Amino acid sequence: MKSKYIQIATPSTGLEEWNAVKGPIESGWLTQGPKVAQFEKDFAEFHKAKLGIATTSCTTGLHLILTALGIGPEDEVIVPAFTWVATANVVRYCGAKPVFCDIDLNNFNLDPDKLKSLVTSKTKAVIAVHLFGYCADIKQIKLAIPSEVHIIEDAACAAGAIYDNRYAGTLGIAASFSFHPRKSITTGEGGMITTNDSELADKINQLRNHGATISEEQRHQGSKPYLLPDFNLLGFNYRMTDLQGAIGLTQLKKLEQFIQGRAKIAKLYTKELQQLDWLQCPEEPKTGRHAWQSYVTYVNPNMAPKSRNEIMQCLQDKGIATRPGTHALHTLNLYKDLYGFTPEDFPNAHAAEQNSMAIPLHNQLTPEDCDHIISTLKSL
């Protein structure tokens, strides 16, 4: 039995990040400022997007996008039935209705073939989640919806992912990324919106700062000490701090290296674990690039030597952390009670919740860690 406990995810931070926060601390500019502005610029440039807007989280980024698009009561937004709860919650924040779409079990993303029948006159957007770092099939999604229905990318897991020679963050009208510690790069909490729509970006920028007509930088760095903003929108306080921006700049420089490191581990896992007929390994895109935020397998309940939960317990006992992929939203009490769903309403999402299993994937894994994970799974 291995004495070391292998975490499901571990952020790759150290002395460089520690040194990065000294600048904002020494300058006294701790809230949104020059570090955030540079992080926005560099992140957008990395993803070949025109504009970046930093936020407190991916969730607040999605909320800002929906609000800026004018989505509200009586509107519907289609979301995958298998995703983190925030994807649906942001729709309800706006007073709109989330409409669930079942998923493709081969990649855990929204199934475009199930999308067309869900579109109504009330449908204003589809939130395409690039789950675990694998981009949703945007081409097929576009074919299934009217041109006036917006595609919004939930790119929480997809920093650096590529679809059909284009980066995640440029595939819809706007996207929101996450910098939670389980993601490839982190600022602790934090998020980033990317868009090529300047008018939309201006509105989002205003909304994240209480709806103020002028920014904090304009107020405090300008020559008019008496200047106060007007407020013509009901906004929010969704600003990233310069401490986070400084860390984000440092992490962003390592993103390409991090993805390549994760891809190497993922390739090893697939090579060794695809021999197990009861374990479905995650597929790689035929074109583009998986960002490998997580390595999520599917335990075939009809072939596996034990149930998914028993397998996870066995790995836990051997010092290996695992997690279910994510939630089937229609089985959560919040949405089950609200809309009267049963598990069978979205069978693939339900199956994914019951049988998906993420194994450790992060840039702190050693070859010995990988060997232990692989040999333990094979021993079952």
C-alpha positions as CSV (number, residue, x, y, z in Angstrom):
1,M,0.0,0.0,0.0
2,K,1.3,3.4,-1.0
3,S,1.9,5.8,2.0
4,K,1.7,8.9,-0.2
5,Y,-1.8,10.1,-1.0
6,I,-2.2,11.1,-4.6
7,Q,-4.5,14.1,-4.9
8,I,-7.1,14.4,-7.7
9,A,-5.7,17.8,-8.5
10,T,-2.9,20.0,-7.2
11,P,-2.1,23.6,-8.3
12,S,1.3,24.2,-9.7
13,T,2.4,27.3,-7.8
14,G,5.6,28.3,-6.1
15,L,8.2,31.0,-5.7
16,E,7.3,32.8,-9.0
17,E,3.7,33.3,-7.9
18,W,4.9,34.3,-4.4
19,N,7.1,37.0,-5.9
20,A,4.5,38.1,-8.4
21,V,2.1,39.4,-5.6
22,K,4.8,41.6,-4.2
23,G,4.3,44.2,-6.9
24,P,0.6,45.0,-6.0
25,I,1.4,44.8,-2.3
26,E,4.3,47.3,-2.6
27,S,2.4,49.6,-4.9
28,G,-0.7,49.6,-2.7
29,W,-3.0,49.0,-5.8
30,L,-4.7,45.7,-4.6
31,T,-8.0,45.8,-6.4
32,Q,-8.5,45.7,-10.1
33,G,-5.7,47.6,-11.7
34,P,-2.7,47.4,-14.1
35,K,-2.0,43.7,-13.4
36,V,-5.5,42.7,-14.2
37,A,-5.4,44.8,-17.4
38,Q,-2.2,43.1,-18.5
39,F,-3.6,39.7,-17.6
40,E,-6.8,40.4,-19.7
41,K,-4.7,41.5,-22.7
42,D,-2.3,38.5,-22.5
43,F,-5.0,35.9,-22.0
44,A,-7.0,37.2,-24.9
45,E,-3.9,37.3,-27.1
46,F,-3.0,33.7,-26.2
47,H,-6.5,32.5,-27.2
48,K,-6.6,34.7,-30.4
49,A,-9.5,36.7,-29.0
50,K,-9.9,40.5,-29.4
51,L,-10.8,41.2,-25.8
52,G,-10.5,39.8,-22.3
53,I,-12.5,40.8,-19.2
54,A,-11.4,39.4,-15.8
55,T,-14.0,38.5,-13.2
56,T,-14.3,36.9,-9.8
57,S,-15.1,33.5,-11.2
58,C,-16.3,31.7,-14.3
59,T,-19.8,31.7,-12.8
60,T,-19.9,35.5,-12.6
61,G,-18.5,35.7,-16.0
62,L,-21.3,33.7,-17.4
63,H,-23.8,35.8,-15.5
64,L,-22.3,38.9,-17.0
65,I,-22.6,37.6,-20.5
66,L,-26.2,36.6,-20.1
67,T,-27.1,39.9,-18.5
68,A,-25.3,41.9,-21.2
69,L,-27.2,40.0,-23.9
70,G,-30.4,41.1,-22.2
71,I,-31.5,37.5,-21.3
72,G,-34.2,37.6,-18.6
73,P,-37.7,36.4,-17.6
74,E,-39.7,34.4,-20.3
75,D,-36.4,33.5,-22.0
76,E,-34.9,30.0,-22.3
77,V,-31.3,29.0,-22.4
78,I,-30.3,25.4,-23.3
79,V,-27.6,23.9,-21.2
80,P,-26.1,20.3,-20.9
81,A,-27.8,18.1,-18.4
82,F,-24.3,16.9,-17.2
83,T,-22.2,19.8,-16.0
84,W,-21.4,21.8,-12.8
85,V,-24.5,23.3,-11.3
86,A,-23.3,26.9,-12.0
87,T,-24.0,26.5,-15.8
88,A,-27.7,26.2,-15.0
89,N,-27.7,28.5,-12.0
90,V,-26.5,31.6,-14.0
91,V,-29.6,31.2,-16.2
92,R,-31.9,31.4,-13.2
93,Y,-29.9,34.4,-11.8
94,C,-31.3,36.2,-14.8
95,G,-34.8,35.0,-14.2
96,A,-34.7,32.9,-17.4
97,K,-35.3,29.1,-17.6
98,P,-32.5,26.6,-18.1
99,V,-33.6,23.9,-20.6
100,F,-31.6,20.7,-20.3
101,C,-30.1,18.7,-23.2
102,D,-28.7,15.2,-22.8
103,I,-25.1,14.4,-23.6
104,D,-22.9,12.2,-25.7
105,L,-21.4,9.6,-23.5
106,N,-18.3,9.4,-25.7
107,N,-17.1,12.9,-24.7
108,F,-19.6,14.0,-22.0
109,N,-20.6,17.1,-23.9
110,L,-24.0,18.3,-25.1
111,D,-25.3,16.0,-27.9
112,P,-26.1,18.2,-30.9
113,D,-28.5,15.5,-32.2
114,K,-30.7,16.1,-29.2
115,L,-30.6,19.9,-29.5
116,K,-32.9,20.8,-32.4
117,S,-36.1,19.5,-30.7
118,L,-35.5,21.7,-27.7
119,V,-35.4,25.0,-29.5
120,T,-38.5,27.2,-29.2
121,S,-39.4,30.8,-29.9
122,K,-38.2,31.6,-26.3
123,T,-34.7,30.1,-26.9
124,K,-32.2,32.9,-26.7
125,A,-28.9,31.0,-26.2
126,V,-27.1,27.7,-25.8
127,I,-24.4,27.4,-23.3
128,A,-21.9,25.0,-24.8
129,V,-19.7,23.5,-22.1
130,H,-16.2,22.3,-23.0
131,L,-16.3,19.7,-20.3
132,F,-13.0,18.5,-18.8
133,G,-11.1,20.4,-21.5
134,Y,-12.7,18.8,-24.6
135,C,-14.4,21.3,-26.8
136,A,-18.1,21.0,-27.6
137,D,-19.0,20.3,-31.2
138,I,-19.7,23.9,-32.2
139,K,-20.2,23.2,-35.9
140,Q,-23.0,20.7,-35.2
141,I,-24.5,22.9,-32.5
142,K,-24.7,25.8,-35.0
143,L,-26.5,23.5,-37.5
144,A,-29.1,22.6,-34.9
145,I,-30.1,26.1,-33.9
146,P,-31.4,29.3,-35.6
147,S,-28.7,31.9,-36.4
148,E,-30.2,34.4,-34.0
149,V,-29.6,32.0,-31.0
150,H,-26.4,32.9,-29.3
151,I,-23.7,30.3,-28.5
152,I,-22.0,31.0,-25.2
153,E,-19.0,29.0,-24.2
154,D,-18.7,27.7,-20.7
155,A,-14.9,27.3,-21.0
156,A,-14.3,26.7,-17.3
157,C,-12.1,23.7,-18.1
158,A,-10.8,24.7,-21.5
159,A,-7.9,27.2,-21.2
160,G,-5.7,26.4,-24.2
161,A,-8.2,24.0,-25.8
162,I,-8.5,24.1,-29.6
163,Y,-11.4,23.2,-31.8
164,D,-11.1,23.1,-35.6
165,N,-7.9,25.3,-35.6
166,R,-9.6,27.9,-33.3
167,Y,-9.1,28.4,-29.6
168,A,-11.8,27.9,-27.0
169,G,-13.0,31.4,-26.2
170,T,-13.5,32.4,-29.9
171,L,-16.2,29.9,-30.9
172,G,-19.3,31.7,-29.7
173,I,-20.3,35.3,-29.0
174,A,-18.5,35.1,-25.7
175,A,-16.8,32.6,-23.4
176,S,-16.1,32.4,-19.7
177,F,-13.0,30.6,-18.2
178,S,-12.2,29.5,-14.7
179,F,-9.1,29.8,-12.6
180,H,-10.2,27.7,-9.7
181,P,-7.3,25.6,-8.2
182,R,-8.5,22.5,-10.0
183,K,-8.0,24.1,-13.4
184,S,-4.8,24.1,-15.4
185,I,-3.9,27.6,-14.3
186,T,-5.2,29.3,-11.2
187,T,-5.6,32.6,-9.4
188,G,-7.3,30.9,-6.4
189,E,-10.7,32.0,-7.5
190,G,-11.2,34.0,-10.6
191,G,-12.4,34.0,-14.2
192,M,-12.0,35.5,-17.6
193,I,-14.5,36.4,-20.3
194,T,-13.2,36.5,-23.9
195,T,-15.1,38.0,-26.9
196,N,-14.6,39.5,-30.3
197,D,-17.7,41.8,-29.8
198,S,-16.5,45.2,-28.7
199,E,-20.0,46.5,-28.0
200,L,-20.8,43.5,-25.8
201,A,-17.4,43.8,-24.0
202,D,-18.1,47.5,-23.2
203,K,-21.4,46.5,-21.6
204,I,-19.9,43.6,-19.6
205,N,-17.1,45.9,-18.4
206,Q,-19.6,48.3,-17.1
207,L,-21.8,45.6,-15.5
208,R,-18.9,44.0,-13.6
209,N,-18.1,47.4,-11.9
210,H,-21.6,48.1,-10.3
211,G,-22.8,49.6,-13.7
212,A,-20.5,52.6,-13.3
213,T,-20.0,54.8,-16.4
214,I,-16.3,55.3,-15.6
215,S,-13.8,52.9,-14.2
216,E,-11.9,53.0,-10.9
217,E,-8.6,53.6,-12.9
218,Q,-10.2,56.7,-14.6
219,R,-11.3,58.0,-11.2
220,H,-8.1,57.5,-9.2
221,Q,-5.5,58.1,-11.9
222,G,-7.2,61.1,-13.5
223,S,-6.8,64.8,-12.8
224,K,-10.3,65.4,-11.5
225,P,-10.5,64.4,-7.8
226,Y,-14.2,65.3,-7.7
227,L,-15.2,62.9,-10.4
228,L,-17.9,60.4,-9.6
229,P,-19.4,57.9,-12.0
230,D,-23.0,57.9,-13.0
231,F,-25.0,54.6,-12.9
232,N,-27.4,53.8,-15.7
233,L,-27.3,50.0,-15.4
234,L,-27.9,47.7,-12.4
235,G,-24.5,46.2,-12.1
236,F,-22.4,43.9,-9.9
237,N,-19.1,43.8,-8.1
238,Y,-17.4,41.1,-10.1
239,R,-13.9,42.6,-10.3
240,M,-10.7,40.6,-10.1
241,T,-8.0,41.9,-7.7
242,D,-4.5,42.9,-8.9
243,L,-3.1,40.3,-6.5
244,Q,-5.0,37.6,-8.6
245,G,-4.0,39.3,-11.8
246,A,-0.3,39.2,-10.9
247,I,-0.6,35.4,-10.2
248,G,-2.6,34.9,-13.4
249,L,0.1,36.6,-15.5
250,T,2.7,34.2,-14.0
251,Q,0.5,31.2,-14.5
252,L,-0.4,32.1,-18.0
253,K,3.3,32.0,-19.1
254,K,3.3,28.3,-18.0
255,L,-0.1,27.3,-19.6
256,E,1.4,25.7,-22.8
257,Q,3.9,23.7,-20.7
258,F,1.2,22.6,-18.3
259,I,-1.0,21.4,-21.1
260,Q,1.8,19.5,-22.7
261,G,2.7,17.8,-19.4
262,R,-0.9,16.8,-18.8
263,A,-1.3,15.5,-22.3
264,K,1.8,13.3,-21.8
265,I,0.2,11.8,-18.7
266,A,-3.2,11.4,-20.4
267,K,-1.5,9.6,-23.3
268,L,0.2,7.2,-20.9
269,Y,-3.1,6.5,-19.1
270,T,-4.9,5.8,-22.3
271,K,-2.1,3.5,-23.6
272,E,-2.2,1.4,-20.4
273,L,-5.8,1.5,-19.4
274,Q,-7.5,1.0,-22.8
275,Q,-6.6,-2.7,-22.2
276,L,-9.3,-2.8,-19.6
277,D,-12.5,-3.7,-21.4
278,W,-14.7,-2.4,-18.6
279,L,-13.1,1.1,-18.5
280,Q,-13.8,3.7,-21.3
281,C,-10.9,6.2,-21.6
282,P,-11.6,9.8,-22.7
283,E,-11.4,10.4,-26.4
284,E,-9.2,13.0,-28.0
285,P,-10.6,15.4,-30.6
286,K,-9.9,14.4,-34.2
287,T,-8.9,18.0,-34.9
288,G,-7.8,20.5,-32.3
289,R,-6.5,19.9,-28.8
290,H,-7.9,18.6,-25.5
291,A,-6.9,20.9,-22.7
292,W,-6.9,18.0,-20.2
293,Q,-8.3,19.8,-17.2
294,S,-9.3,16.3,-16.0
295,Y,-9.0,12.7,-17.1
296,V,-12.5,11.3,-16.8
297,T,-13.2,7.7,-17.5
298,Y,-16.5,5.8,-17.8
299,V,-16.9,2.5,-15.8
300,N,-19.1,0.2,-17.8
301,P,-21.6,-1.1,-15.2
302,N,-22.2,-4.3,-17.2
303,M,-18.6,-5.3,-17.5
304,A,-16.7,-3.8,-14.5
305,P,-15.5,-6.2,-11.7
306,K,-17.1,-3.9,-9.1
307,S,-19.4,-0.9,-9.1
308,R,-18.0,2.5,-9.8
309,N,-18.3,3.5,-6.2
310,E,-16.6,0.3,-5.0
311,I,-13.8,0.9,-7.4
312,M,-13.4,4.4,-6.2
313,Q,-13.2,3.1,-2.6
314,C,-10.6,0.6,-3.6
315,L,-8.5,3.4,-5.1
316,Q,-9.0,5.5,-2.0
317,D,-7.8,2.7,0.2
318,K,-4.7,2.6,-2.0
319,G,-4.0,6.2,-1.5
320,I,-5.4,7.5,-4.8
321,A,-8.1,10.2,-4.9
322,T,-10.9,10.0,-7.5
323,R,-14.1,11.9,-8.1
324,P,-17.3,11.4,-10.1
325,G,-17.1,13.4,-13.3
326,T,-19.7,16.0,-12.3
327,H,-23.5,16.3,-11.7
328,A,-26.5,15.2,-13.6
329,L,-28.4,18.5,-13.0
330,H,-31.9,17.0,-13.3
331,T,-31.2,14.7,-10.3
332,L,-30.2,17.6,-8.0
333,N,-33.0,18.5,-5.6
334,L,-33.0,22.1,-6.8
335,Y,-33.9,21.2,-10.3
336,K,-35.7,17.9,-9.7
337,D,-38.1,19.7,-7.3
338,L,-38.5,22.8,-9.6
339,Y,-39.3,20.9,-12.8
340,G,-40.4,17.5,-11.6
341,F,-37.6,15.6,-13.4
342,T,-36.9,11.9,-13.1
343,P,-33.5,10.3,-13.6
344,E,-34.7,8.7,-16.9
345,D,-35.5,12.1,-18.4
346,F,-31.8,12.5,-19.4
347,P,-30.5,8.9,-19.4
348,N,-27.0,9.6,-20.6
349,A,-26.4,12.4,-18.1
350,H,-27.7,10.1,-15.4
351,A,-25.4,7.3,-16.5
352,A,-22.5,9.6,-16.6
353,E,-23.1,10.8,-13.0
354,Q,-23.4,7.2,-11.8
355,N,-20.5,5.7,-13.7
356,S,-17.9,8.5,-14.6
357,M,-14.7,8.5,-12.6
358,A,-11.9,11.1,-12.7
359,I,-8.5,9.9,-11.8
360,P,-5.6,12.2,-10.8
361,L,-4.3,14.5,-13.5
362,H,-2.1,17.5,-12.7
363,N,1.4,18.8,-13.2
364,Q,2.7,17.6,-9.9
365,L,2.2,13.9,-10.7
366,T,5.4,11.8,-10.7
367,P,6.1,8.7,-12.9
368,E,5.8,6.6,-9.7
369,D,2.4,8.1,-9.0
370,C,1.2,7.3,-12.5
371,D,2.5,3.7,-12.3
372,H,0.7,3.2,-9.0
373,I,-2.6,4.5,-10.4
374,I,-2.3,2.3,-13.5
375,S,-1.2,-0.8,-11.6
376,T,-4.0,-0.4,-9.0
377,L,-6.7,-0.1,-11.7
378,K,-5.2,-3.2,-13.6
379,S,-5.2,-5.2,-10.4
380,L,-9.0,-4.9,-10.1
